[in-house]
Amino acid sequence: MIRKLTKTDHAKVMELVEPKAAENLFIIGNIEAFGYDSDMQEVWGEWEQDKLIAVLQRYRTYFVIYSEGEYDIRGFAKIINAHKQRFDLSGLKHLIEPLETYIDRYVRVHKETYYAACETLSYPVSAEQIEQVEYLTSADYEENIDMLGSIPEFSTSNLTKESREDAEKNKTGRTYFIRDEQGTMVASASTTAENSQSAMIVGVGTRPGYERQGYATKCMEKLCTALLAEGKSLCLFYDNPAAGNIYKRLGFEDIGKWTMIRYEAD
């Protein structure tokens, strides 16, 4: 049976998603921020007697699904197809693949990325190793945005001073950065979608001309150390194995592929 969930179901929802906090980063974060009664968000669950076995969340025009095993594919597809506007559907590849067949809509974008998680760093990090790394504050927002804009990978990013301010205010993201001996900001690493259980690593970049000197690694070490000390599971997306090797040296392990599909309006 599938039905819409309410705050009275919250304990059961957390019982399902918390053991895989990295995989359920978006579900947990959106529920913590907006609950079950917001106009911008709806949450449905599939039940086997009194056990919740699958969750579908709509946040604005974004659908995310999670289940530990098999779930009512057609039942959830019916809910998704009732959304007439353009929408995105995402989740672990093995959960999205069977659902795709039943979504009756034109596909605009279909993207798959590697998805990795970290529960502990693979080596000890001393305070001396990362003493140069600083927490980004409002005084350095614009400089950081300019630095990331100089990196081809981030040249089309929609990062703004306002988005940095919102992340800081809502505690949904943070950034650590490092300067060289001349005072130039040369690398940074950030989080997004932070919640009480997990955080996603994003925006790991080094200013052109300063690569392969360990700057970004130090930022990652500081960021991951801080998050893990708070008891959070870490996760990130990456597109190619070469990039993945860098993260795996830190202690990240692949947990599957993440699929994102953008569908046009009906």
C-alpha positions in Angstrom: 0.0 0.0 0.0 1.2 3.5 -0.9 0.0 6.5 0.9 1.1 10.1 1.6 3.1 10.4 4.7 2.7 12.9 7.6 4.7 13.9 10.6 3.2 11.0 12.6 5.2 8.7 10.2 8.5 10.4 10.8 10.0 7.8 13.1 9.3 5.1 10.5 10.8 7.3 7.7 14.0 7.8 9.7 14.2 4.1 10.5 14.3 3.4 6.8 16.6 6.2 5.5 19.0 7.0 8.4 21.0 3.7 8.1 21.9 4.9 4.6 22.3 8.6 5.4 24.7 9.3 2.4 22.3 7.7 -0.1 19.4 9.6 1.4 21.1 13.0 1.8 18.3 14.8 -0.1 15.4 13.1 1.5 16.7 13.7 5.0 17.7 17.3 4.4 14.4 18.3 2.8 12.3 16.6 5.5 14.4 18.4 8.2 13.9 21.7 6.4 10.3 21.5 5.2 8.6 18.6 7.1 5.6 16.9 5.6 3.0 19.7 5.4 4.8 22.2 3.1 3.2 23.2 -0.3 6.6 22.7 -1.9 7.1 19.2 -0.7 5.2 15.9 -0.5 6.4 12.5 0.7 4.8 9.1 -0.1 5.6 5.7 1.4 4.9 2.1 0.6 4.0 -0.1 3.5 4.1 -3.8 4.1 1.8 -4.1 7.1 3.4 -1.7 9.6 6.8 -1.6 7.9 7.8 1.2 5.6 9.7 -0.2 2.7 10.0 2.7 0.2 9.8 6.4 0.1 9.2 8.9 -2.8 9.8 12.6 -2.1 8.8 15.5 -4.3 10.6 18.8 -3.4 9.4 21.5 -5.8 9.9 19.8 -9.2 12.4 17.2 -8.0 11.5 13.6 -7.2 13.8 11.3 -5.3 13.1 7.6 -4.5 14.6 5.2 -2.1 13.9 1.6 -1.1 16.0 -1.2 0.5 14.7 -3.7 -2.0 11.8 -4.2 -4.5 9.0 -1.7 -4.4 5.7 -0.9 -6.2 7.1 0.5 -9.4 3.8 1.1 -11.1 2.3 2.7 -8.0 5.0 5.2 -7.7 5.1 5.8 -11.4 1.4 6.7 -11.3 2.1 9.4 -8.6 5.0 10.8 -10.7 3.0 10.9 -13.9 0.3 12.9 -12.2 2.8 15.8 -12.0 2.1 17.6 -15.3 4.9 20.2 -15.1 8.6 19.6 -16.1 10.3 17.5 -13.4 13.5 15.8 -12.4 13.7 12.2 -11.2 16.8 11.0 -9.4 18.1 8.2 -7.2 20.4 5.2 -7.2 20.6 3.7 -10.6 19.2 0.3 -9.6 16.1 2.0 -8.2 15.5 4.3 -11.1 16.0 1.8 -14.0 12.8 -0.2 -13.4 10.8 3.0 -12.9 11.9 4.7 -16.2 9.8 2.3 -18.2 6.5 3.6 -16.7 7.2 7.3 -16.8 5.2 8.6 -19.8 7.1 11.7 -20.6 9.7 13.0 -23.1 13.2 12.8 -21.6 15.3 16.0 -21.9 18.3 15.0 -20.0 19.5 11.6 -18.8 22.7 11.6 -16.7 24.6 9.1 -14.6 27.4 9.8 -12.3 29.5 7.8 -9.8 28.3 8.1 -6.2 30.8 7.6 -3.4 30.5 7.8 0.4 32.9 8.1 3.3 32.5 7.2 7.0 36.1 7.7 8.0 39.3 9.0 6.5 41.8 6.3 5.3 44.7 8.0 7.1 45.1 10.3 10.2 45.2 14.0 9.6 47.1 16.2 12.1 46.2 19.8 12.9 49.6 20.8 11.6 48.9 19.3 8.2 45.9 21.5 7.7 46.7 24.6 9.7 46.8 26.8 6.6 43.2 25.9 5.7 40.6 28.5 6.7 36.8 28.6 7.0 35.3 30.8 4.4 33.4 33.8 5.8 31.5 36.6 4.1 34.6 38.7 3.8 36.0 36.2 1.3 32.9 35.1 -0.6 33.5 37.2 -3.7 37.2 36.2 -3.9 36.2 32.5 -3.7 33.6 32.9 -6.4 36.1 34.6 -8.6 38.6 31.9 -8.0 36.2 29.1 -8.8 35.1 31.1 -11.9 38.7 30.9 -13.2 38.5 27.1 -13.2 37.0 25.7 -16.5 34.9 23.1 -14.7 33.1 25.8 -12.7 33.0 28.6 -15.3 29.2 28.1 -15.9 28.4 27.7 -12.2 25.5 29.8 -10.8 27.3 30.3 -7.5 26.6 33.7 -6.1 27.4 35.6 -2.9 23.7 35.3 -2.0 23.8 31.5 -2.3 26.9 31.4 0.0 25.0 33.6 2.5 21.9 31.3 2.3 24.0 28.2 2.9 25.7 29.8 5.9 22.4 31.1 7.4 20.5 27.8 7.0 23.5 25.6 7.9 23.2 23.7 4.6 26.7 24.3 3.4 30.2 25.4 4.3 33.5 26.0 2.5 37.2 25.7 3.5 39.9 27.4 1.5 43.7 27.8 1.4 46.1 30.6 0.3 49.7 30.2 -0.9 52.6 32.0 0.7 51.9 35.2 -1.3 48.3 35.3 0.0 46.5 34.2 -3.2 43.5 32.0 -2.7 44.4 28.9 -4.6 41.9 26.1 -3.7 38.7 25.4 -1.8 36.2 22.6 -1.1 32.6 23.0 -0.1 29.5 21.1 1.0 25.8 21.4 0.0 22.6 19.8 1.2 24.0 19.4 4.7 21.6 17.9 7.3 21.9 16.4 10.7 23.1 13.0 9.3 25.0 13.7 6.1 26.6 16.2 3.7 27.6 16.3 0.1 31.0 17.4 -1.0 31.0 19.8 -3.9 33.1 22.6 -5.5 36.5 21.0 -5.0 38.8 23.1 -7.2 42.2 24.5 -7.6 43.1 27.8 -9.3 44.8 27.2 -12.7 48.5 27.1 -12.4 48.5 25.8 -8.8 47.4 22.2 -9.5 49.2 19.1 -8.2 50.6 20.9 -5.2 48.3 19.3 -2.6 46.2 22.5 -2.0 42.8 20.9 -2.8 43.7 17.8 -0.8 44.4 19.9 2.3 41.0 21.6 1.9 39.3 18.2 1.6 41.1 16.9 4.7 40.0 19.9 6.8 36.4 19.7 5.5 36.1 16.0 5.9 37.7 16.0 9.3 35.2 18.6 10.6 32.2 16.9 9.2 33.1 13.4 10.4 33.8 14.8 13.9 30.1 15.9 13.8 29.1 12.3 13.1 28.0 13.0 9.5 28.2 10.6 6.6 29.9 12.2 3.5 29.0 11.7 -0.1 29.9 13.1 -3.5 29.3 12.7 -7.2 32.2 12.3 -9.7 32.2 11.8 -13.5 35.3 9.9 -14.2 37.5 7.3 -12.6 40.6 9.6 -12.5 38.7 12.0 -10.3 37.4 9.1 -8.2 40.9 7.9 -7.4 41.7 11.2 -5.7 38.6 10.8 -3.4 39.3 7.1 -2.8 42.7 7.9 -1.4 40.9 10.0 1.3 38.6 7.1 2.2 35.6 7.5 -0.1 34.1 4.2 -1.5 31.7 3.8 -4.4 28.2 3.0 -3.4 26.7 2.8 -6.8 25.7 5.1 -9.7 23.3 8.0 -9.3 20.8 8.6 -12.1 19.1 12.0 -12.8 16.5 12.2 -15.5 14.8 15.5 -16.6 11.4 15.1 -18.1 9.4 17.6 -20.1 5.9 18.8 -19.2 3.0 16.7 -20.2 
